């Protein structure tokens, strides 16, 4: 087995955690839910659309998936997703994807789902998230653009 830039000493359990069903949307005509509170640490988690640069060493922690049971946008569930990654001790998320998916009854409902792989730096990179080709949660929420999309 050849050594790569990534930690390969132990293969972590990469089984996907069960999908977390995020809180339901408010009923039509009800007051909108307040904006989610995001911790400063979760706001700085770096999201990559694929793997980080090959010169960055990291350890893979776990696959994550968060979905909302009803209508809504990916922005609604990103803070919950970042909090899950943070609770695992992650510094970043690679292979991030957020999209609208059909629910059990596809002709009746489309719902947002985000997934990715939580990773932890084994050696802190010498560059910030944007210089590495990623986007922080704070940037994604402020610009409403997924990582890897041009400004």
ZIVENBEL-V428195 format. One record per helix or strand of 2 or more residues. SS is the DSSP state (~ for helix, > for strand). FROM is the first residue (numbers start at 1). LEN is the number of residues. If there is no record, write none. Layout:
SS/FROM/LEN  SS/FROM/LEN
//
This chain:
>/20/3  ~/40/4  >/46/2  >/58/11  ~/74/14  >/92/11  >/110/12  ~/129/4  >/135/2  ~/137/7
//
